[in-house]
Amino acid sequence: MHYLYIIYSEKLNKYYTGESPDPDRRLEQHNSHYFKNNYTKGGNDWIIKLKFETTTKEDAIILERFIKKMKSKKFIEKIISKPAILIEILEKTN
């Protein structure tokens, strides 16, 4: 079991998309600045906006890369409101 996750920092007004087998633990790492040079280091108020379970790590990575290539806050917000979009993306890429 693997997850695509999207977190949000109100302080930075930014989203971050990642993949992990344990998004809750990963959230703790983002908020504690476990990864010193990470994009999320500027915030300590990250909250999970979406956890999307995938069958494989590879599927989670495909979704993560797709979302990051879009470079669109509006697209991320659309995914959060309609996670079924992620299923459609996987169907088209597999």
mmCIF file as gemmi writes it, N, C-alpha and C atoms, coordinates in Angstrom:
data_model
loop_
_atom_site.group_PDB
_atom_site.id
_atom_site.type_symbol
_atom_site.label_atom_id
_atom_site.label_alt_id
_atom_site.label_comp_id
_atom_site.label_asym_id
_atom_site.label_entity_id
_atom_site.label_seq_id
_atom_site.pdbx_PDB_ins_code
_atom_site.Cartn_x
_atom_site.Cartn_y
_atom_site.Cartn_z
_atom_site.occupancy
_atom_site.B_iso_or_equiv
_atom_site.pdbx_formal_charge
_atom_site.auth_seq_id
_atom_site.auth_asym_id
_atom_site.pdbx_PDB_model_num
ATOM 1 N N . MET Axp A 1 ? 0.841 -1.181 0 1 0 ? 1 A 1
ATOM 2 C CA . MET Axp A 1 ? 0 0 0 1 0 ? 1 A 1
ATOM 3 C C . MET Axp A 1 ? 0.885 1.243 0 1 0 ? 1 A 1
ATOM 4 N N . HIS Axp A 2 ? 0.526 2.193 -0.836 1 0 ? 2 A 1
ATOM 5 C CA . HIS Axp A 2 ? 1.285 3.423 -0.951 1 0 ? 2 A 1
ATOM 6 C C . HIS Axp A 2 ? 0.296 4.572 -1.151 1 0 ? 2 A 1
ATOM 7 N N . TYR Axp A 3 ? 0.737 5.789 -0.891 1 0 ? 3 A 1
ATOM 8 C CA . TYR Axp A 3 ? -0.157 6.94 -0.969 1 0 ? 3 A 1
ATOM 9 C C . TYR Axp A 3 ? 0.478 8.092 -1.736 1 0 ? 3 A 1
ATOM 10 N N . LEU Axp A 4 ? -0.375 8.795 -2.438 1 0 ? 4 A 1
ATOM 11 C CA . LEU Axp A 4 ? -0.075 10.132 -2.91 1 0 ? 4 A 1
ATOM 12 C C . LEU Axp A 4 ? -0.676 11.038 -1.839 1 0 ? 4 A 1
ATOM 13 N N . TYR Axp A 5 ? 0.052 12.059 -1.435 1 0 ? 5 A 1
ATOM 14 C CA . TYR Axp A 5 ? -0.525 12.977 -0.454 1 0 ? 5 A 1
ATOM 15 C C . TYR Axp A 5 ? -0.299 14.414 -0.899 1 0 ? 5 A 1
ATOM 16 N N . ILE Axp A 6 ? -1.216 15.261 -0.469 1 0 ? 6 A 1
ATOM 17 C CA . ILE Axp A 6 ? -1.092 16.7 -0.709 1 0 ? 6 A 1
ATOM 18 C C . ILE Axp A 6 ? -1.225 17.381 0.643 1 0 ? 6 A 1
ATOM 19 N N . ILE Axp A 7 ? -0.233 18.21 0.975 1 0 ? 7 A 1
ATOM 20 C CA . ILE Axp A 7 ? -0.286 18.959 2.22 1 0 ? 7 A 1
ATOM 21 C C . ILE Axp A 7 ? -0.336 20.451 1.903 1 0 ? 7 A 1
ATOM 22 N N . TYR Axp A 8 ? -0.786 21.218 2.892 1 0 ? 8 A 1
ATOM 23 C CA . TYR Axp A 8 ? -0.96 22.664 2.692 1 0 ? 8 A 1
ATOM 24 C C . TYR Axp A 8 ? -0.441 23.41 3.906 1 0 ? 8 A 1
ATOM 25 N N . SER Axp A 9 ? 0.244 24.518 3.658 1 0 ? 9 A 1
ATOM 26 C CA . SER Axp A 9 ? 0.694 25.421 4.717 1 0 ? 9 A 1
ATOM 27 C C . SER Axp A 9 ? -0.039 26.748 4.569 1 0 ? 9 A 1
ATOM 28 N N . GLU Axp A 10 ? -0.807 27.103 5.575 1 0 ? 10 A 1
ATOM 29 C CA . GLU Axp A 10 ? -1.503 28.388 5.543 1 0 ? 10 A 1
ATOM 30 C C . GLU Axp A 10 ? -0.493 29.533 5.636 1 0 ? 10 A 1
ATOM 31 N N . LYS Axp A 11 ? 0.529 29.344 6.448 1 0 ? 11 A 1
ATOM 32 C CA . LYS Axp A 11 ? 1.58 30.367 6.624 1 0 ? 11 A 1
ATOM 33 C C . LYS Axp A 11 ? 2.218 30.735 5.277 1 0 ? 11 A 1
ATOM 34 N N . LEU Axp A 12 ? 2.516 29.716 4.468 1 0 ? 12 A 1
ATOM 35 C CA . LEU Axp A 12 ? 3.155 29.942 3.171 1 0 ? 12 A 1
ATOM 36 C C . LEU Axp A 12 ? 2.148 30.079 2.032 1 0 ? 12 A 1
ATOM 37 N N . ASN Axp A 13 ? 0.9 29.678 2.304 1 0 ? 13 A 1
ATOM 38 C CA . ASN Axp A 13 ? -0.151 29.627 1.28 1 0 ? 13 A 1
ATOM 39 C C . ASN Axp A 13 ? 0.317 28.794 0.079 1 0 ? 13 A 1
ATOM 40 N N . LYS Axp A 14 ? 0.865 27.609 0.402 1 0 ? 14 A 1
ATOM 41 C CA . LYS Axp A 14 ? 1.383 26.715 -0.632 1 0 ? 14 A 1
ATOM 42 C C . LYS Axp A 14 ? 0.966 25.279 -0.368 1 0 ? 14 A 1
ATOM 43 N N . TYR Axp A 15 ? 0.909 24.527 -1.473 1 0 ? 15 A 1
ATOM 44 C CA . TYR Axp A 15 ? 0.665 23.095 -1.414 1 0 ? 15 A 1
ATOM 45 C C . TYR Axp A 15 ? 1.959 22.367 -1.72 1 0 ? 15 A 1
ATOM 46 N N . TYR Axp A 16 ? 2.051 21.144 -1.204 1 0 ? 16 A 1
ATOM 47 C CA . TYR Axp A 16 ? 3.159 20.266 -1.542 1 0 ? 16 A 1
ATOM 48 C C . TYR Axp A 16 ? 2.58 18.887 -1.824 1 0 ? 16 A 1
ATOM 49 N N . THR Axp A 17 ? 3.044 18.265 -2.891 1 0 ? 17 A 1
ATOM 50 C CA . THR Axp A 17 ? 2.587 16.937 -3.284 1 0 ? 17 A 1
ATOM 51 C C . THR Axp A 17 ? 3.731 15.958 -3.114 1 0 ? 17 A 1
ATOM 52 N N . GLY Axp A 18 ? 3.424 14.809 -2.509 1 0 ? 18 A 1
ATOM 53 C CA . GLY Axp A 18 ? 4.451 13.79 -2.313 1 0 ? 18 A 1
ATOM 54 C C . GLY Axp A 18 ? 3.85 12.396 -2.325 1 0 ? 18 A 1
ATOM 55 N N . GLU Axp A 19 ? 4.719 11.402 -2.135 1 0 ? 19 A 1
ATOM 56 C CA . GLU Axp A 19 ? 4.268 10.02 -2.048 1 0 ? 19 A 1
ATOM 57 C C . GLU Axp A 19 ? 4.983 9.356 -0.874 1 0 ? 19 A 1
ATOM 58 N N . SER Axp A 20 ? 4.269 8.434 -0.227 1 0 ? 20 A 1
ATOM 59 C CA . SER Axp A 20 ? 4.829 7.782 0.945 1 0 ? 20 A 1
ATOM 60 C C . SER Axp A 20 ? 3.972 6.584 1.336 1 0 ? 20 A 1
ATOM 61 N N . PRO Axp A 21 ? 4.582 5.579 1.968 1 0 ? 21 A 1
ATOM 62 C CA . PRO Axp A 21 ? 3.766 4.488 2.496 1 0 ? 21 A 1
ATOM 63 C C . PRO Axp A 21 ? 3.056 4.9 3.794 1 0 ? 21 A 1
ATOM 64 N N . ASP Axp A 22 ? 3.52 5.99 4.412 1 0 ? 22 A 1
ATOM 65 C CA . ASP Axp A 22 ? 2.94 6.46 5.679 1 0 ? 22 A 1
ATOM 66 C C . ASP Axp A 22 ? 2.858 7.999 5.677 1 0 ? 22 A 1
ATOM 67 N N . PRO Axp A 23 ? 1.799 8.55 5.068 1 0 ? 23 A 1
ATOM 68 C CA . PRO Axp A 23 ? 1.72 10.015 4.955 1 0 ? 23 A 1
ATOM 69 C C . PRO Axp A 23 ? 1.621 10.751 6.29 1 0 ? 23 A 1
ATOM 70 N N . ASP Axp A 24 ? 1.064 10.114 7.31 1 0 ? 24 A 1
ATOM 71 C CA . ASP Axp A 24 ? 0.97 10.791 8.614 1 0 ? 24 A 1
ATOM 72 C C . ASP Axp A 24 ? 2.358 10.981 9.224 1 0 ? 24 A 1
ATOM 73 N N . ARG Axp A 25 ? 3.185 9.954 9.124 1 0 ? 25 A 1
ATOM 74 C CA . ARG Axp A 25 ? 4.568 10.062 9.61 1 0 ? 25 A 1
ATOM 75 C C . ARG Axp A 25 ? 5.334 11.082 8.764 1 0 ? 25 A 1
ATOM 76 N N . ARG Axp A 26 ? 5.093 11.055 7.484 1 0 ? 26 A 1
ATOM 77 C CA . ARG Axp A 26 ? 5.762 11.991 6.571 1 0 ? 26 A 1
ATOM 78 C C . ARG Axp A 26 ? 5.377 13.435 6.899 1 0 ? 26 A 1
ATOM 79 N N . LEU Axp A 27 ? 4.121 13.652 7.271 1 0 ? 27 A 1
ATOM 80 C CA . LEU Axp A 27 ? 3.668 14.984 7.675 1 0 ? 27 A 1
ATOM 81 C C . LEU Axp A 27 ? 4.464 15.472 8.89 1 0 ? 27 A 1
ATOM 82 N N . GLU Axp A 28 ? 4.646 14.603 9.86 1 0 ? 28 A 1
ATOM 83 C CA . GLU Axp A 28 ? 5.446 14.954 11.04 1 0 ? 28 A 1
ATOM 84 C C . GLU Axp A 28 ? 6.86 15.368 10.628 1 0 ? 28 A 1
ATOM 85 N N . GLN Axp A 29 ? 7.422 14.642 9.672 1 0 ? 29 A 1
ATOM 86 C CA . GLN Axp A 29 ? 8.767 14.97 9.202 1 0 ? 29 A 1
ATOM 87 C C . GLN Axp A 29 ? 8.791 16.336 8.512 1 0 ? 29 A 1
ATOM 88 N N . HIS Axp A 30 ? 7.779 16.64 7.72 1 0 ? 30 A 1
ATOM 89 C CA . HIS Axp A 30 ? 7.719 17.957 7.068 1 0 ? 30 A 1
ATOM 90 C C . HIS Axp A 30 ? 7.637 19.066 8.119 1 0 ? 30 A 1
ATOM 91 N N . ASN Axp A 31 ? 6.789 18.889 9.109 1 0 ? 31 A 1
ATOM 92 C CA . ASN Axp A 31 ? 6.595 19.934 10.119 1 0 ? 31 A 1
ATOM 93 C C . ASN Axp A 31 ? 7.783 20.088 11.061 1 0 ? 31 A 1
ATOM 94 N N . SER Axp A 32 ? 8.582 19.039 11.231 1 0 ? 32 A 1
ATOM 95 C CA . SER Axp A 32 ? 9.751 19.125 12.119 1 0 ? 32 A 1
ATOM 96 C C . SER Axp A 32 ? 11.035 19.436 11.353 1 0 ? 32 A 1
ATOM 97 N N . HIS Axp A 33 ? 10.902 19.671 10.043 1 0 ? 33 A 1
ATOM 98 C CA . HIS Axp A 33 ? 12.045 20.004 9.185 1 0 ? 33 A 1
ATOM 99 C C . HIS Axp A 33 ? 13.105 18.901 9.188 1 0 ? 33 A 1
ATOM 100 N N . TYR Axp A 34 ? 12.631 17.668 9.198 1 0 ? 34 A 1
ATOM 101 C CA . TYR Axp A 34 ? 13.5 16.492 9.162 1 0 ? 34 A 1
ATOM 102 C C . TYR Axp A 34 ? 14.391 16.52 7.92 1 0 ? 34 A 1
ATOM 103 N N . PHE Axp A 35 ? 13.833 16.978 6.817 1 0 ? 35 A 1
ATOM 104 C CA . PHE Axp A 35 ? 14.585 17.111 5.573 1 0 ? 35 A 1
ATOM 105 C C . PHE Axp A 35 ? 14.993 18.576 5.437 1 0 ? 35 A 1
ATOM 106 N N . LYS Axp A 36 ? 16.224 18.876 5.767 1 0 ? 36 A 1
ATOM 107 C CA . LYS Axp A 36 ? 16.705 20.259 5.904 1 0 ? 36 A 1
ATOM 108 C C . LYS Axp A 36 ? 16.581 21.11 4.638 1 0 ? 36 A 1
ATOM 109 N N . ASN Axp A 37 ? 16.761 20.522 3.474 1 0 ? 37 A 1
ATOM 110 C CA . ASN Axp A 37 ? 16.738 21.301 2.237 1 0 ? 37 A 1
ATOM 111 C C . ASN Axp A 37 ? 15.466 21.089 1.432 1 0 ? 37 A 1
ATOM 112 N N . ASN Axp A 38 ? 14.429 20.62 2.075 1 0 ? 38 A 1
ATOM 113 C CA . ASN Axp A 38 ? 13.177 20.309 1.403 1 0 ? 38 A 1
ATOM 114 C C . ASN Axp A 38 ? 12.37 21.568 1.11 1 0 ? 38 A 1
ATOM 115 N N . TYR Axp A 39 ? 11.524 21.504 0.098 1 0 ? 39 A 1
ATOM 116 C CA . TYR Axp A 39 ? 10.617 22.592 -0.28 1 0 ? 39 A 1
ATOM 117 C C . TYR Axp A 39 ? 9.762 23.028 0.905 1 0 ? 39 A 1
ATOM 118 N N . THR Axp A 40 ? 9.453 22.099 1.797 1 0 ? 40 A 1
ATOM 119 C CA . THR Axp A 40 ? 8.522 22.384 2.899 1 0 ? 40 A 1
ATOM 120 C C . THR Axp A 40 ? 9.203 22.995 4.123 1 0 ? 40 A 1
ATOM 121 N N . LYS Axp A 41 ? 10.503 23.243 4.062 1 0 ? 41 A 1
ATOM 122 C CA . LYS Axp A 41 ? 11.216 23.725 5.249 1 0 ? 41 A 1
ATOM 123 C C . LYS Axp A 41 ? 10.733 25.084 5.751 1 0 ? 41 A 1
ATOM 124 N N . GLY Axp A 42 ? 10.103 25.871 4.897 1 0 ? 42 A 1
ATOM 125 C CA . GLY Axp A 42 ? 9.657 27.204 5.291 1 0 ? 42 A 1
ATOM 126 C C . GLY Axp A 42 ? 8.418 27.226 6.177 1 0 ? 42 A 1
ATOM 127 N N . GLY Axp A 43 ? 7.743 26.099 6.279 1 0 ? 43 A 1
ATOM 128 C CA . GLY Axp A 43 ? 6.522 26.06 7.083 1 0 ? 43 A 1
ATOM 129 C C . GLY Axp A 43 ? 6.604 25.001 8.164 1 0 ? 43 A 1
ATOM 130 N N . ASN Axp A 44 ? 5.818 25.198 9.212 1 0 ? 44 A 1
ATOM 131 C CA . ASN Axp A 44 ? 5.725 24.188 10.269 1 0 ? 44 A 1
ATOM 132 C C . ASN Axp A 44 ? 4.256 23.934 10.626 1 0 ? 44 A 1
ATOM 133 N N . ASP Axp A 45 ? 3.383 24.387 9.733 1 0 ? 45 A 1
ATOM 134 C CA . ASP Axp A 45 ? 1.941 24.263 9.967 1 0 ? 45 A 1
ATOM 135 C C . ASP Axp A 45 ? 1.274 23.427 8.867 1 0 ? 45 A 1
ATOM 136 N N . TRP Axp A 46 ? 2.041 22.527 8.249 1 0 ? 46 A 1
ATOM 137 C CA . TRP Axp A 46 ? 1.506 21.713 7.156 1 0 ? 46 A 1
ATOM 138 C C . TRP Axp A 46 ? 0.391 20.806 7.672 1 0 ? 46 A 1
ATOM 139 N N . ILE Axp A 47 ? -0.664 20.716 6.879 1 0 ? 47 A 1
ATOM 140 C CA . ILE Axp A 47 ? -1.765 19.802 7.197 1 0 ? 47 A 1
ATOM 141 C C . ILE Axp A 47 ? -2.069 18.966 5.947 1 0 ? 47 A 1
ATOM 142 N N . ILE Axp A 48 ? -2.539 17.76 6.168 1 0 ? 48 A 1
ATOM 143 C CA . ILE Axp A 48 ? -2.881 16.897 5.039 1 0 ? 48 A 1
ATOM 144 C C . ILE Axp A 48 ? -4.234 17.317 4.482 1 0 ? 48 A 1
ATOM 145 N N . LYS Axp A 49 ? -4.25 17.605 3.189 1 0 ? 49 A 1
ATOM 146 C CA . LYS Axp A 49 ? -5.487 17.95 2.499 1 0 ? 49 A 1
ATOM 147 C C . LYS Axp A 49 ? -6.037 16.753 1.73 1 0 ? 49 A 1
ATOM 148 N N . LEU Axp A 50 ? -5.137 15.815 1.338 1 0 ? 50 A 1
ATOM 149 C CA . LEU Axp A 50 ? -5.573 14.646 0.587 1 0 ? 50 A 1
ATOM 150 C C . LEU Axp A 50 ? -4.595 13.503 0.797 1 0 ? 50 A 1
ATOM 151 N N . LYS Axp A 51 ? -5.156 12.32 1.054 1 0 ? 51 A 1
ATOM 152 C CA . LYS Axp A 51 ? -4.399 11.066 1.055 1 0 ? 51 A 1
ATOM 153 C C . LYS Axp A 51 ? -5.111 10.168 0.063 1 0 ? 51 A 1
ATOM 154 N N . PHE Axp A 52 ? -4.399 9.737 -0.96 1 0 ? 52 A 1
ATOM 155 C CA . PHE Axp A 52 ? -4.994 8.902 -1.998 1 0 ? 52 A 1
ATOM 156 C C . PHE Axp A 52 ? -4.209 7.598 -2.068 1 0 ? 52 A 1
ATOM 157 N N . GLU Axp A 53 ? -4.872 6.512 -1.718 1 0 ? 53 A 1
ATOM 158 C CA . GLU Axp A 53 ? -4.214 5.206 -1.692 1 0 ? 53 A 1
ATOM 159 C C . GLU Axp A 53 ? -4.04 4.669 -3.106 1 0 ? 53 A 1
ATOM 160 N N . THR Axp A 54 ? -2.834 4.17 -3.374 1 0 ? 54 A 1
ATOM 161 C CA . THR Axp A 54 ? -2.548 3.544 -4.661 1 0 ? 54 A 1
ATOM 162 C C . THR Axp A 54 ? -2.13 2.095 -4.426 1 0 ? 54 A 1
ATOM 163 N N . THR Axp A 55 ? -2.233 1.303 -5.465 1 0 ? 55 A 1
ATOM 164 C CA . THR Axp A 55 ? -1.87 -0.101 -5.372 1 0 ? 55 A 1
ATOM 165 C C . THR Axp A 55 ? -0.36 -0.278 -5.252 1 0 ? 55 A 1
ATOM 166 N N . THR Axp A 56 ? 0.374 0.568 -5.976 1 0 ? 56 A 1
ATOM 167 C CA . THR Axp A 56 ? 1.837 0.444 -5.988 1 0 ? 56 A 1
ATOM 168 C C . THR Axp A 56 ? 2.502 1.797 -5.761 1 0 ? 56 A 1
ATOM 169 N N . LYS Axp A 57 ? 3.758 1.722 -5.396 1 0 ? 57 A 1
ATOM 170 C CA . LYS Axp A 57 ? 4.566 2.941 -5.255 1 0 ? 57 A 1
ATOM 171 C C . LYS Axp A 57 ? 4.687 3.631 -6.611 1 0 ? 57 A 1
ATOM 172 N N . GLU Axp A 58 ? 4.818 2.832 -7.659 1 0 ? 58 A 1
ATOM 173 C CA . GLU Axp A 58 ? 4.96 3.385 -9.005 1 0 ? 58 A 1
ATOM 174 C C . GLU Axp A 58 ? 3.758 4.248 -9.391 1 0 ? 58 A 1
ATOM 175 N N . ASP Axp A 59 ? 2.541 3.801 -9.042 1 0 ? 59 A 1
ATOM 176 C CA . ASP Axp A 59 ? 1.339 4.597 -9.332 1 0 ? 59 A 1
ATOM 177 C C . ASP Axp A 59 ? 1.359 5.916 -8.566 1 0 ? 59 A 1
ATOM 178 N N . ALA Axp A 60 ? 1.788 5.876 -7.319 1 0 ? 60 A 1
ATOM 179 C CA . ALA Axp A 60 ? 1.867 7.106 -6.519 1 0 ? 60 A 1
ATOM 180 C C . ALA Axp A 60 ? 2.87 8.081 -7.142 1 0 ? 60 A 1
ATOM 181 N N . ILE Axp A 61 ? 3.981 7.545 -7.637 1 0 ? 61 A 1
ATOM 182 C CA . ILE Axp A 61 ? 5.002 8.4 -8.265 1 0 ? 61 A 1
ATOM 183 C C . ILE Axp A 61 ? 4.485 8.989 -9.579 1 0 ? 61 A 1
ATOM 184 N N . ILE Axp A 62 ? 3.761 8.188 -10.347 1 0 ? 62 A 1
ATOM 185 C CA . ILE Axp A 62 ? 3.171 8.701 -11.592 1 0 ? 62 A 1
ATOM 186 C C . ILE Axp A 62 ? 2.255 9.884 -11.293 1 0 ? 62 A 1
ATOM 187 N N . LEU Axp A 63 ? 1.404 9.74 -10.296 1 0 ? 63 A 1
ATOM 188 C CA . LEU Axp A 63 ? 0.472 10.823 -9.933 1 0 ? 63 A 1
ATOM 189 C C . LEU Axp A 63 ? 1.225 12.044 -9.425 1 0 ? 63 A 1
ATOM 190 N N . GLU Axp A 64 ? 2.21 11.812 -8.557 1 0 ? 64 A 1
ATOM 191 C CA . GLU Axp A 64 ? 2.995 12.92 -8.013 1 0 ? 64 A 1
ATOM 192 C C . GLU Axp A 64 ? 3.653 13.717 -9.146 1 0 ? 64 A 1
ATOM 193 N N . ARG Axp A 65 ? 4.286 13.028 -10.078 1 0 ? 65 A 1
ATOM 194 C CA . ARG Axp A 65 ? 4.968 13.705 -11.187 1 0 ? 65 A 1
ATOM 195 C C . ARG Axp A 65 ? 3.981 14.443 -12.085 1 0 ? 65 A 1
ATOM 196 N N . PHE Axp A 66 ? 2.83 13.819 -12.326 1 0 ? 66 A 1
ATOM 197 C CA . PHE Axp A 66 ? 1.814 14.45 -13.158 1 0 ? 66 A 1
ATOM 198 C C . PHE Axp A 66 ? 1.364 15.77 -12.547 1 0 ? 66 A 1
ATOM 199 N N . ILE Axp A 67 ? 1.068 15.737 -11.258 1 0 ? 67 A 1
ATOM 200 C CA . ILE Axp A 67 ? 0.593 16.948 -10.564 1 0 ? 67 A 1
ATOM 201 C C . ILE Axp A 67 ? 1.682 18.017 -10.557 1 0 ? 67 A 1
ATOM 202 N N . LYS Axp A 68 ? 2.916 17.629 -10.273 1 0 ? 68 A 1
ATOM 203 C CA . LYS Axp A 68 ? 4.003 18.607 -10.221 1 0 ? 68 A 1
ATOM 204 C C . LYS Axp A 68 ? 4.273 19.217 -11.596 1 0 ? 68 A 1
ATOM 205 N N . LYS Axp A 69 ? 4.118 18.436 -12.665 1 0 ? 69 A 1
ATOM 206 C CA . LYS Axp A 69 ? 4.302 18.971 -14.013 1 0 ? 69 A 1
ATOM 207 C C . LYS Axp A 69 ? 3.242 20.016 -14.358 1 0 ? 69 A 1
ATOM 208 N N . MET Axp A 70 ? 2.067 19.888 -13.794 1 0 ? 70 A 1
ATOM 209 C CA . MET Axp A 70 ? 0.993 20.844 -14.062 1 0 ? 70 A 1
ATOM 210 C C . MET Axp A 70 ? 1.309 22.233 -13.494 1 0 ? 70 A 1
ATOM 211 N N . LYS Axp A 71 ? 2.06 22.282 -12.416 1 0 ? 71 A 1
ATOM 212 C CA . LYS Axp A 71 ? 2.451 23.549 -11.773 1 0 ? 71 A 1
ATOM 213 C C . LYS Axp A 71 ? 1.254 24.484 -11.59 1 0 ? 71 A 1
ATOM 214 N N . SER Axp A 72 ? 0.179 23.923 -11.029 1 0 ? 72 A 1
ATOM 215 C CA . SER Axp A 72 ? -1.043 24.702 -10.924 1 0 ? 72 A 1
ATOM 216 C C . SER Axp A 72 ? -1.728 24.496 -9.574 1 0 ? 72 A 1
ATOM 217 N N . LYS Axp A 73 ? -1.837 25.583 -8.841 1 0 ? 73 A 1
ATOM 218 C CA . LYS Axp A 73 ? -2.54 25.541 -7.563 1 0 ? 73 A 1
ATOM 219 C C . LYS Axp A 73 ? -4.015 25.208 -7.785 1 0 ? 73 A 1
ATOM 220 N N . LYS Axp A 74 ? -4.596 25.746 -8.831 1 0 ? 74 A 1
ATOM 221 C CA . LYS Axp A 74 ? -6.01 25.472 -9.132 1 0 ? 74 A 1
ATOM 222 C C . LYS Axp A 74 ? -6.227 23.998 -9.437 1 0 ? 74 A 1
ATOM 223 N N . PHE Axp A 75 ? -5.287 23.381 -10.155 1 0 ? 75 A 1
ATOM 224 C CA . PHE Axp A 75 ? -5.397 21.955 -10.456 1 0 ? 75 A 1
ATOM 225 C C . PHE Axp A 75 ? -5.327 21.135 -9.17 1 0 ? 75 A 1
ATOM 226 N N . ILE Axp A 76 ? -4.431 21.489 -8.274 1 0 ? 76 A 1
ATOM 227 C CA . ILE Axp A 76 ? -4.319 20.788 -6.993 1 0 ? 76 A 1
ATOM 228 C C . ILE Axp A 76 ? -5.617 20.919 -6.206 1 0 ? 76 A 1
ATOM 229 N N . GLU Axp A 77 ? -6.184 22.111 -6.169 1 0 ? 77 A 1
ATOM 230 C CA . GLU Axp A 77 ? -7.437 22.318 -5.442 1 0 ? 77 A 1
ATOM 231 C C . GLU Axp A 77 ? -8.585 21.527 -6.079 1 0 ? 77 A 1
ATOM 232 N N . LYS Axp A 78 ? -8.547 21.383 -7.404 1 0 ? 78 A 1
ATOM 233 C CA . LYS Axp A 78 ? -9.558 20.585 -8.097 1 0 ? 78 A 1
ATOM 234 C C . LYS Axp A 78 ? -9.424 19.111 -7.703 1 0 ? 78 A 1
ATOM 235 N N . ILE Axp A 79 ? -8.207 18.617 -7.623 1 0 ? 79 A 1
ATOM 236 C CA . ILE Axp A 79 ? -7.969 17.232 -7.209 1 0 ? 79 A 1
ATOM 237 C C . ILE Axp A 79 ? -8.442 17.001 -5.78 1 0 ? 79 A 1
ATOM 238 N N . ILE Axp A 80 ? -8.171 17.949 -4.912 1 0 ? 80 A 1
ATOM 239 C CA . ILE Axp A 80 ? -8.597 17.822 -3.513 1 0 ? 80 A 1
ATOM 240 C C . ILE Axp A 80 ? -10.117 17.722 -3.439 1 0 ? 80 A 1
ATOM 241 N N . SER Axp A 81 ? -10.814 18.504 -4.25 1 0 ? 81 A 1
ATOM 242 C CA . SER Axp A 81 ? -12.281 18.486 -4.213 1 0 ? 81 A 1
ATOM 243 C C . SER Axp A 81 ? -12.876 17.297 -4.976 1 0 ? 81 A 1
ATOM 244 N N . LYS Axp A 82 ? -12.113 16.765 -5.962 1 0 ? 82 A 1
ATOM 245 C CA . LYS Axp A 82 ? -12.599 15.632 -6.764 1 0 ? 82 A 1
ATOM 246 C C . LYS Axp A 82 ? -11.479 14.609 -6.968 1 0 ? 82 A 1
ATOM 247 N N . PRO Axp A 83 ? -11.171 13.812 -5.93 1 0 ? 83 A 1
ATOM 248 C CA . PRO Axp A 83 ? -10.059 12.859 -6.035 1 0 ? 83 A 1
ATOM 249 C C . PRO Axp A 83 ? -10.225 11.813 -7.136 1 0 ? 83 A 1
ATOM 250 N N . ALA Axp A 84 ? -11.43 11.615 -7.648 1 0 ? 84 A 1
ATOM 251 C CA . ALA Axp A 84 ? -11.649 10.65 -8.728 1 0 ? 84 A 1
ATOM 252 C C . ALA Axp A 84 ? -10.839 11.012 -9.974 1 0 ? 84 A 1
ATOM 253 N N . ILE Axp A 85 ? -10.438 12.257 -10.084 1 0 ? 85 A 1
ATOM 254 C CA . ILE Axp A 85 ? -9.583 12.688 -11.197 1 0 ? 85 A 1
ATOM 255 C C . ILE Axp A 85 ? -8.303 11.857 -11.224 1 0 ? 85 A 1
ATOM 256 N N . LEU Axp A 86 ? -7.812 11.495 -10.051 1 0 ? 86 A 1
ATOM 257 C CA . LEU Axp A 86 ? -6.568 10.725 -9.971 1 0 ? 86 A 1
ATOM 258 C C . LEU Axp A 86 ? -6.728 9.339 -10.591 1 0 ? 86 A 1
ATOM 259 N N . ILE Axp A 87 ? -7.9 8.747 -10.433 1 0 ? 87 A 1
ATOM 260 C CA . ILE Axp A 87 ? -8.173 7.446 -11.055 1 0 ? 87 A 1
ATOM 261 C C . ILE Axp A 87 ? -8.129 7.593 -12.564 1 0 ? 87 A 1
ATOM 262 N N . GLU Axp A 88 ? -8.719 8.643 -13.072 1 0 ? 88 A 1
ATOM 263 C CA . GLU Axp A 88 ? -8.721 8.89 -14.53 1 0 ? 88 A 1
ATOM 264 C C . GLU Axp A 88 ? -7.287 9.072 -15.048 1 0 ? 88 A 1
ATOM 265 N N . ILE Axp A 89 ? -6.463 9.768 -14.292 1 0 ? 89 A 1
ATOM 266 C CA . ILE Axp A 89 ? -5.073 9.995 -14.7 1 0 ? 89 A 1
ATOM 267 C C . ILE Axp A 89 ? -4.346 8.649 -14.786 1 0 ? 89 A 1
ATOM 268 N N . LEU Axp A 90 ? -4.536 7.821 -13.766 1 0 ? 90 A 1
ATOM 269 C CA . LEU Axp A 90 ? -3.871 6.512 -13.771 1 0 ? 90 A 1
ATOM 270 C C . LEU Axp A 90 ? -4.354 5.64 -14.927 1 0 ? 90 A 1
ATOM 271 N N . GLU Axp A 91 ? -5.644 5.693 -15.213 1 0 ? 91 A 1
ATOM 272 C CA . GLU Axp A 91 ? -6.182 4.895 -16.317 1 0 ? 91 A 1
ATOM 273 C C . GLU Axp A 91 ? -5.579 5.309 -17.656 1 0 ? 91 A 1
ATOM 274 N N . LYS Axp A 92 ? -5.336 6.591 -17.822 1 0 ? 92 A 1
ATOM 275 C CA . LYS Axp A 92 ? -4.772 7.098 -19.071 1 0 ? 92 A 1
ATOM 276 C C . LYS Axp A 92 ? -3.276 6.838 -19.191 1 0 ? 92 A 1
ATOM 277 N N . THR Axp A 93 ? -2.583 6.757 -18.069 1 0 ? 93 A 1
ATOM 278 C CA . THR Axp A 93 ? -1.134 6.581 -18.116 1 0 ? 93 A 1
ATOM 279 C C . THR Axp A 93 ? -0.711 5.121 -18.07 1 0 ? 93 A 1
ATOM 280 N N . ASN Axp A 94 ? -1.585 4.239 -17.649 1 0 ? 94 A 1
ATOM 281 C CA . ASN Axp A 94 ? -1.22 2.81 -17.563 1 0 ? 94 A 1
ATOM 282 C C . ASN Axp A 94 ? -1.662 2.035 -18.775 1 0 ? 94 A 1
